[in-house]
């Protein structure tokens, strides 16, 4: 069931989104060769908790048999698509890193992701990051009352494939609110299902995951980290948005 949010609920989600966005900015400022993904996780958790919020991801239950997610952010490097677990890995010049942040504040979640360069990166990696971000904005042009989820999905897929990349099929965007993952699902590719008609007050996490090569992915033995099946680079861009009477409002951009 899709939950329509009241203005009061949206105001709380806007605050959760602000904390999410600032957390991403604080991480961006320190990304450089030699920094560990664990360092980034500590910075994020300290800031989130300093704002009276809780990291949404820490302790999150995954697939059966998997440990609960042990960190406050997902830090996915190079060919890691999503759900990279922070730890001792040191970033190197030329890497790209996708950071996904979830914040739980006063009963509601904010969720956003960005992919950042580490030092100087290749032109192909720069294009991948740029196209992934741009595809999000192409998609949300259709996040308006009366349209359907498939309109968002199709716009993202068309834009990505026009630029020679592929969209991940196995993981999708989602509704968000009191729960991190609510109905409806928001694929980044056109499906046979058109999805529900959009209404004012629906809140969504729209999140293109874009691969340099094939869209196929696999999960590592830790049962969390998703990587490209062919070893190619992957980028991720996400924001929490709310459907309004006019253009959608992005809750996770400062």
WOURKA-V604835 format. One record per residue. N is the residue number from 0. PSI is psi in degrees with one decimal (999 if undefined). NEAR is the number of other C-alpha atoms within 8 Angstrom. Layout:
{{N,PSI,NEAR} {N,PSI,NEAR}}
//
This chain:
{{0,132.9,4} {1,130.5,8} {2,118.9,6} {3,129.0,9} {4,142.1,11} {5,168.6,7} {6,-37.5,7} {7,-43.9,7} {8,-40.8,9} {9,-37.9,11} {10,-39.7,8} {11,-42.7,11} {12,-31.5,14} {13,-37.5,11} {14,-43.1,9} {15,-38.4,15} {16,-37.8,16} {17,-44.9,12} {18,-40.7,11} {19,-47.5,16} {20,-42.0,12} {21,-37.8,9} {22,-45.9,12} {23,-39.0,13} {24,-40.9,8} {25,-36.9,10} {26,-45.8,11} {27,-39.7,8} {28,-25.4,6} {29,-2.5,8} {30,123.2,10} {31,162.1,10} {32,135.6,10} {33,-22.0,7} {34,140.8,11} {35,156.6,12} {36,-27.8,13} {37,-36.4,10} {38,-44.1,9} {39,-38.9,13} {40,-42.1,12} {41,-42.1,9} {42,-44.1,10} {43,-47.9,14} {44,-41.6,11} {45,-43.8,8} {46,-45.8,9} {47,-46.8,15} {48,-28.8,10} {49,-20.5,7} {50,9.4,7} {51,20.4,7} {52,176.3,12} {53,138.4,10} {54,121.5,14} {55,-32.2,12} {56,-27.6,12} {57,120.8,11} {58,5.8,8} {59,136.1,8} {60,133.0,8} {61,-142.0,9} {62,157.1,6} {63,133.3,4} {64,-10.5,4} {65,149.4,10} {66,158.1,7} {67,148.2,9} {68,127.5,12} {69,0.6,8} {70,173.7,11} {71,-21.9,14} {72,162.6,15} {73,130.6,14} {74,104.3,14} {75,117.9,15} {76,131.2,11} {77,-100.4,12} {78,1.5,11} {79,124.7,14} {80,-57.2,18} {81,165.4,13} {82,28.0,11} {83,135.9,13} {84,120.2,13} {85,151.4,14} {86,-142.1,8} {87,-5.6,7} {88,129.1,8} {89,133.7,9} {90,146.5,12} {91,152.9,9} {92,130.6,10} {93,-11.3,10} {94,159.7,12} {95,147.2,12} {96,128.7,13} {97,125.3,16} {98,123.3,13} {99,126.9,12} {100,132.6,16} {101,137.5,14} {102,132.0,17} {103,115.5,13} {104,123.2,13} {105,39.8,6} {106,2.0,6} {107,154.8,13} {108,149.8,17} {109,148.5,18} {110,127.7,16} {111,156.1,16} {112,151.6,14} {113,153.7,12} {114,129.3,12} {115,148.4,11} {116,151.1,11} {117,103.7,15} {118,-143.6,9} {119,128.5,7} {120,169.7,12} {121,159.2,7} {122,-37.1,6} {123,-40.6,6} {124,-40.1,10} {125,-43.0,10} {126,-41.3,8} {127,-46.0,14} {128,-44.9,12} {129,-46.2,8} {130,-37.4,11} {131,-46.8,15} {132,-45.9,11} {133,-33.3,8} {134,-33.4,14} {135,-48.5,14} {136,-30.7,8} {137,-41.5,12} {138,-46.1,14} {139,-3.6,10} {140,-23.6,9} {141,5.8,11} {142,66.2,15} {143,156.8,15} {144,135.6,12} {145,-25.6,7} {146,177.7,10} {147,165.3,13} {148,-41.6,14} {149,-25.6,14} {150,-39.5,13} {151,-49.0,16} {152,-47.1,14} {153,-38.4,12} {154,-40.5,12} {155,-50.2,15} {156,-46.5,14} {157,-44.3,8} {158,-45.0,11} {159,-48.9,15} {160,-29.2,10} {161,-29.1,7} {162,11.8,7} {163,12.2,7} {164,179.7,13} {165,151.0,13} {166,136.0,14} {167,137.3,14} {168,-27.7,10} {169,-16.0,6} {170,141.1,7} {171,168.6,12} {172,-177.1,13} {173,161.5,13} {174,161.4,16} {175,150.1,15} {176,-116.0,13} {177,-29.6,7} {178,148.6,8} {179,-42.4,11} {180,111.1,8} {181,169.6,11} {182,147.5,10} {183,166.9,10} {184,148.1,9} {185,86.7,15} {186,157.8,13} {187,17.8,17} {188,154.5,11} {189,130.5,10} {190,169.5,7} {191,-30.1,4} {192,127.1,5} {193,-22.0,9} {194,169.7,8} {195,157.3,7} {196,136.9,9} {197,141.8,13} {198,154.2,11} {199,134.1,10} {200,-7.1,12} {201,134.6,13} {202,132.9,13} {203,148.0,12} {204,105.6,15} {205,125.0,12} {206,84.5,14} {207,131.3,17} {208,116.7,14} {209,129.8,15} {210,147.0,17} {211,-36.0,11} {212,-126.8,9} {213,153.6,11} {214,-8.8,11} {215,143.8,10} {216,168.7,11} {217,161.7,8} {218,134.3,10} {219,172.1,9} {220,-20.8,5} {221,-3.7,7} {222,17.7,8} {223,-56.0,13} {224,124.2,14} {225,129.8,13} {226,159.9,13} {227,139.7,17} {228,-29.7,9} {229,4.8,8} {230,5.9,7} {231,165.7,12} {232,155.9,12} {233,147.1,14} {234,158.3,16} {235,133.2,17} {236,130.2,14} {237,144.2,13} {238,155.0,14} {239,128.5,16} {240,162.2,13} {241,136.1,14} {242,133.5,17} {243,-171.9,12} {244,-17.2,7} {245,-127.2,7} {246,152.1,9} {247,149.5,11} {248,133.0,8} {249,124.0,9} {250,-6.7,13} {251,28.6,15} {252,134.5,8} {253,999,5}}
//
